[in-house]
Amino acid sequence: MDELLAEFISETQETLEALSGEIVAWETDPTDRERLDAIFRFFHTVKGSCGFLNLPRFEKISHAAEDVLSEIRAGNRIPDPETVSAVLAIMDRIGELAEAVAAGTSLSHKNDELLIDALLNIPTTLDNATVKAAGSDTVADPDARRSTPAMRSIRLPLSLIDQLMNGVSDMVLARNELSRKLRERFPDPELESAFERLSTCVADMRDSISKTRMQRIDRLFVAIPRLVRDLGRELDKKIELTLDGGDVEMDREMVEMIVDPLTHIVRNSIDHGIESPAERIAAGKPEAGQLRVTARQSGNQIVIDIIDDGRGIDTDKLVAGAISANLISKDKAAALTEAARLDLIFAAGLSTASQITSISGRGVGMDVVRSNIERIGGVIALDNKRGQGLAITLRVPLTLTIIPGLIIRAGEQHFAIPRATVVEILHDNNQTLSIDDVGGARIATIRNIRHSMIDLEDVLGVERIADGKKRTIIVIRSSSGVPFALGVQAVDNHEELVIRPASPLVMASGFYAGMTLPDNGQPMLLLDASGLAGAAMLPTDNSETETLDRAGQPEAEAPVELVSALMFTERSGEERLIRLSLVERVEDIEPEHFGRSGDQWFVHIDGKILPVLHGLDVTDTASVTTLRLRDNSRELCYPVANITDIVQVPPLPDIACRSGVIAGVTVIDGRQYELIDPFALFASAPEGVIGTRPVRCLLADGDDPWMQEILAPLIRQAGYDVVMSDDGSAEAADIVLCFAQSTAAEGIVDRPIVRLRNMASPLGPDDQSIYRYDRDALIAAIESAKSAPSPRTERAA
């Protein structure tokens, strides 16, 4: 019985979440019989289950709602706003009762009767003509509902899903550690190939189990129609709501963490942004305000846009409020740019509301919203058009389980920091940087912009190592929105990090956001940018970050040397840069030009075979975008997903972290891009298939169907040209292939010959022919014949 009760409570709460928006939609279109039937079925199901589970209060109030909805279905009542409000109140009470039963607590009976009376005593009688007219338009199509297949699903406890995800995270860590140990040892191609297969399986399993944690983002959206309806009625505003992107999925923890910020933004849009109908008409706008909430996935981020066509943000009023609240001085306010003025909306304690209401006006809001968004590794951006509206964009990670991070060193200890919080990275000998001690505080001036600066060793209380090497300065974006400079010993690497909670004692320090295990296998703490700024008591006011007067500089800065680089996206999703001077051309190549020989991919183009860097699957693509790279004597083919831009970058990366063909990381407009190392790139390319012309194989028995249909495609796939015996170019062939008993190759003495037999076993001890279905032996024979020292040496295999 306890299991049945728990199942009933869980299903009731889930259905309530989905139905609150359905009722609001039904109110706007009372003729939608299908929605009305769904709402009626909910109350009917609750009433039926309550009798079996002995829940009389559930049964009583759901029975009253069922009666009213039954009268509406029969056409005897009108679903006017008062009736809809009463039905919503009944649903709220059912939700409160469900929570009370789940928690084992009691809930007062005093409001039950009031809710039922309010629902039953609303006069909504219709005349017969109206009933017939409405009934003729509201007949539902039963076949349409039957045509929708039911989704098969099972219910699992969240603890089990978390346990599965933790297990997969451990597998990722073990894979990273194994990868590191393989790199430290002598390379073994067979072992590396097996590891790559294992790594792919682990990645696929991680992705599959990650999907079990995913929830459709429409869970965020279900409460918005009700919120908009209630606030619109309370403020006497007409609002047309549009929701889009509810099918986008994100981690359920992220859904839970973003509910409150999104709700607050929507409330602000209705209260502060959208005007009253009279104000909108006077401004030449439609009477009903437009509010649009959309969601989409962009890479490993979820982007949520909240857009209204209201009055926007009056930055003059915002600055005046900041001055009156002593958040900024008049002199500093006068020097603020428009972007800085707009950013004051995130100042704590600042409100532009003319009076305090139950909705807003207490100065607690957008600062908390940004803090909550950035705490989970997201960012918030504003696009303000005064008098026309405001667009707020939230960018949050798809999941908190695995995030990109930088590995930094301080006092010979390693720490991790989320890459999303890093604005810029440079060394302390950079000409655009100067560090000064002012009034006991350190100030880092980067390109004439002043930042408060702290050293990580000083904050954490670890010994600073004086190794004589240049230190690294990282510009960090804290939750307050004001960047600060963080001095560290070095930035060692960047990688995907599996994040785990740290112990309560460690988390209580306020410096850390969790722990992780990078591929070196050593536990590492994840730094919290906000905690570091708070511990160092850094300013959170934008007025503390000033632009220096260039006239105060002793001399103009020398220009920084820049080189052109091609920005592109790998087929695996990474954003990278490569020097433009190495790129001979960018072209799209059809998949049939690609082939594979062993573990090496190649492409046959322009009469020659070029090696293809890293393997790829081209079977399901119309064309492959490739970079043709050249180092004067050699040429390579580099498949990519797409070309993004051509940019100017420093000749050296901001972070030197050599790994494979990656030279380091360069920061452009606050984003990190991996820079390709051309030396390592060409050094990693195989030499065997690079040539000006592919090897030509003559099929001496070219009229044989097996030679034409089976052998010829195999040889072409291996990267060789095929010439038939009756082809006019037979004389230009390099190698001859024929059957062991064939006479077609008689007379050929100037080229090596590979002979094929039909039987699996040799015909005798001197038989050097090979079985025609032994692929490896056949390719090896062609390779051996190709490299034979004398062209007259016959190679029998």
Rosetta blueprint (number, residue, H / E / L):
1 M L
2 D H
3 E H
4 L H
5 L H
6 A H
7 E H
8 F H
9 I H
10 S H
11 E H
12 T H
13 Q H
14 E H
15 T H
16 L H
17 E H
18 A H
19 L H
20 S H
21 G H
22 E H
23 I H
24 V H
25 A H
26 W H
27 E H
28 T H
29 D L
30 P L
31 T L
32 D L
33 R H
34 E H
35 R H
36 L H
37 D H
38 A H
39 I H
40 F H
41 R H
42 F H
43 F H
44 H H
45 T H
46 V H
47 K H
48 G H
49 S H
50 C H
51 G H
52 F H
53 L H
54 N L
55 L L
56 P H
57 R H
58 F H
59 E H
60 K H
61 I H
62 S H
63 H H
64 A H
65 A H
66 E H
67 D H
68 V H
69 L H
70 S H
71 E H
72 I H
73 R H
74 A H
75 G L
76 N L
77 R L
78 I L
79 P L
80 D L
81 P H
82 E H
83 T H
84 V H
85 S H
86 A H
87 V H
88 L H
89 A H
90 I H
91 M H
92 D H
93 R H
94 I H
95 G H
96 E H
97 L H
98 A H
99 E H
100 A H
101 V H
102 A H
103 A H
104 G L
105 T L
106 S L
107 L L
108 S L
109 H L
110 K L
111 N L
112 D H
113 E H
114 L H
115 L H
116 I H
117 D H
118 A H
119 L H
120 L H
121 N L
122 I L
123 P L
124 T L
125 T L
126 L L
127 D L
128 N H
129 A H
130 T H
131 V H
132 K H
133 A H
134 A H
135 G H
136 S H
137 D H
138 T L
139 V L
140 A L
141 D L
142 P H
143 D H
144 A H
145 R H
146 R H
147 S L
148 T L
149 P L
150 A L
151 M L
152 R L
153 S L
154 I L
155 R L
156 L L
157 P L
158 L H
159 S H
160 L H
161 I H
162 D H
163 Q H
164 L H
165 M H
166 N H
167 G H
168 V H
169 S H
170 D H
171 M H
172 V H
173 L H
174 A H
175 R H
176 N H
177 E H
178 L H
179 S H
180 R H
181 K H
182 L H
183 R H
184 E H
185 R L
186 F L
187 P L
188 D L
189 P H
190 E H
191 L H
192 E H
193 S H
194 A H
195 F H
196 E H
197 R H
198 L H
199 S H
200 T H
201 C H
202 V H
203 A H
204 D H
205 M H
206 R H
207 D H
208 S H
209 I H
210 S H
211 K H
212 T H
213 R L
214 M E
215 Q E
216 R E
217 I L
218 D H
219 R H
220 L H
221 F H
222 V L
223 A L
224 I H
225 P H
226 R H
227 L H
228 V H
229 R H
230 D H
231 L H
232 G H
233 R H
234 E H
235 L H
236 D L
237 K L
238 K L
239 I E
240 E E
241 L E
242 T E
243 L E
244 D E
245 G L
246 G L
247 D L
248 V L
249 E E
250 M E
251 D E
252 R H
253 E H
254 M H
255 V H
256 E H
257 M H
258 I H
259 V H
260 D H
261 P H
262 L H
263 T H
264 H H
265 I H
266 V H
267 R H
268 N H
269 S H
270 I H
271 D H
272 H H
273 G H
274 I L
275 E L
276 S L
277 P H
278 A H
279 E H
280 R H
281 I H
282 A H
283 A L
284 G L
285 K L
286 P L
287 E L
288 A L
289 G E
290 Q E
291 L E
292 R E
293 V E
294 T E
295 A E
296 R E
297 Q E
298 S E
299 G L
300 N L
301 Q E
302 I E
303 V E
304 I E
305 D E
306 I E
307 I E
308 D E
309 D L
310 G L
311 R L
312 G L
313 I L
314 D L
315 T H
316 D H
317 K H
318 L H
319 V H
320 A H
321 G H
322 A H
323 I H
324 S H
325 A L
326 N L
327 L L
328 I L
329 S L
330 K H
331 D H
332 K H
333 A H
334 A H
335 A L
336 L L
337 T L
338 E H
339 A H
340 A H
341 R H
342 L H
343 D H
344 L H
345 I H
346 F H
347 A L
348 A L
349 G L
350 L L
351 S L
352 T L
353 A L
354 S L
355 Q L
356 I L
357 T L
358 S L
359 I L
360 S L
361 G L
362 R L
363 G L
364 V L
365 G L
366 M H
367 D H
368 V H
369 V H
370 R H
371 S H
372 N H
373 I H
374 E H
375 R H
376 I L
377 G L
378 G L
379 V E
380 I E
381 A E
382 L E
383 D E
384 N E
385 K E
386 R L
387 G L
388 Q L
389 G E
390 L E
391 A E
392 I E
393 T E
394 L E
395 R E
396 V E
397 P E
398 L L
399 T L
400 L L
401 T L
402 I E
403 I E
404 P E
405 G E
406 L E
407 I E
408 I E
409 R E
410 A E
411 G L
412 E L
413 Q E
414 H E
415 F E
416 A E
417 I E
418 P E
419 R H
420 A H
421 T H
422 V E
423 V E
424 E E
425 I E
426 L E
427 H E
428 D L
429 N L
430 N L
431 Q L
432 T L
433 L E
434 S E
435 I E
436 D E
437 D E
438 V E
439 G L
440 G L
441 A E
442 R E
443 I E
444 A E
445 T E
446 I E
447 R L
448 N L
449 I E
450 R E
451 H E
452 S E
453 M E
454 I E
455 D E
456 L H
457 E H
458 D H
459 V H
460 L H
461 G L
462 V L
463 E L
464 R L
465 I L
466 A L
467 D L
468 G L
469 K L
470 K L
471 R L
472 T E
473 I E
474 I E
475 V E
476 I E
477 R E
478 S L
479 S L
480 S L
481 G L
482 V L
483 P E
484 F E
485 A E
486 L E
487 G E
488 V E
489 Q L
490 A E
491 V E
492 D E
493 N E
494 H E
495 E E
496 E E
497 L E
498 V E
499 I E
500 R E
501 P L
502 A L
503 S L
504 P H
505 L H
506 V H
507 M H
508 A L
509 S L
510 G L
511 F L
512 Y E
513 A E
514 G E
515 M E
516 T E
517 L L
518 P L
519 D L
520 N L
521 G L
522 Q L
523 P L
524 M E
525 L E
526 L E
527 L E
528 D L
529 A H
530 S H
531 G H
532 L H
533 A H
534 G H
535 A H
536 A L
537 M L
538 L L
539 P L
540 T L
541 D L
542 N H
543 S H
544 E H
545 T L
546 E L
547 T E
548 L L
549 D L
550 R H
551 A H
552 G H
553 Q L
554 P L
555 E L
556 A L
557 E L
558 A L
559 P L
560 V L
561 E L
562 L L
563 V E
564 S E
565 A E
566 L E
567 M E
568 F E
569 T E
570 E L
571 R L
572 S L
573 G L
574 E L
575 E E
576 R E
577 L E
578 I E
579 R E
580 L H
581 S H
582 L H
583 V E
584 E E
585 R E
586 V E
587 E E
588 D E
589 I E
590 E L
591 P H
592 E H
593 H H
594 F E
595 G E
596 R E
597 S E
598 G L
599 D L
600 Q E
601 W E
602 F E
603 V E
604 H E
605 I E
606 D L
607 G L
608 K E
609 I E
610 L E
611 P E
612 V E
613 L L
614 H L
615 G L
616 L L
617 D L
618 V L
619 T L
620 D L
621 T L
622 A L
623 S L
624 V E
625 T E
626 T E
627 L E
628 R E
629 L E
630 R E
631 D L
632 N L
633 S L
634 R L
635 E E
636 L E
637 C E
638 Y E
639 P E
640 V E
641 A L
642 N E
643 I E
644 T E
645 D E
646 I E
647 V E
648 Q E
649 V E
650 P L
651 P L
652 L L
653 P L
654 D L
655 I E
656 A E
657 C E
658 R E
659 S E
660 G L
661 V L
662 I E
663 A E
664 G E
665 V E
666 T E
667 V E
668 I E
669 D L
670 G L
671 R E
672 Q E
673 Y E
674 E E
675 L E
676 I E
677 D L
678 P H
679 F H
680 A H
681 L H
682 F H
683 A H
684 S L
685 A L
686 P L
687 E L
688 G L
689 V L
690 I L
691 G L
692 T L
693 R L
694 P L
695 V L
696 R E
697 C E
698 L E
699 L E
700 A L
701 D L
702 G L
703 D L
704 D L
705 P H
706 W H
707 M H
708 Q H
709 E H
710 I H
711 L H
712 A H
713 P H
714 L H
715 I H
716 R H
717 Q H
718 A L
719 G L
720 Y L
721 D E
722 V E
723 V E
724 M E
725 S L
726 D L
727 D L
728 G L
729 S L
730 A H
731 E H
732 A H
733 A L
734 D L
735 I E
736 V E
737 L E
738 C E
739 F E
740 A L
741 Q L
742 S L
743 T L
744 A L
745 A L
746 E L
747 G L
748 I L
749 V L
750 D L
751 R L
752 P L
753 I E
754 V E
755 R E
756 L E
757 R E
758 N L
759 M L
760 A L
761 S L
762 P L
763 L L
764 G L
765 P L
766 D L
767 D L
768 Q L
769 S L
770 I E
771 Y E
772 R L
773 Y L
774 D L
775 R H
776 D H
777 A H
778 L H
779 I H
780 A H
781 A H
782 I H
783 E H
784 S H
785 A H
786 K H
787 S L
788 A L
789 P L
790 S L
791 P L
792 R L
793 T L
794 E L
795 R L
796 A L
797 A L
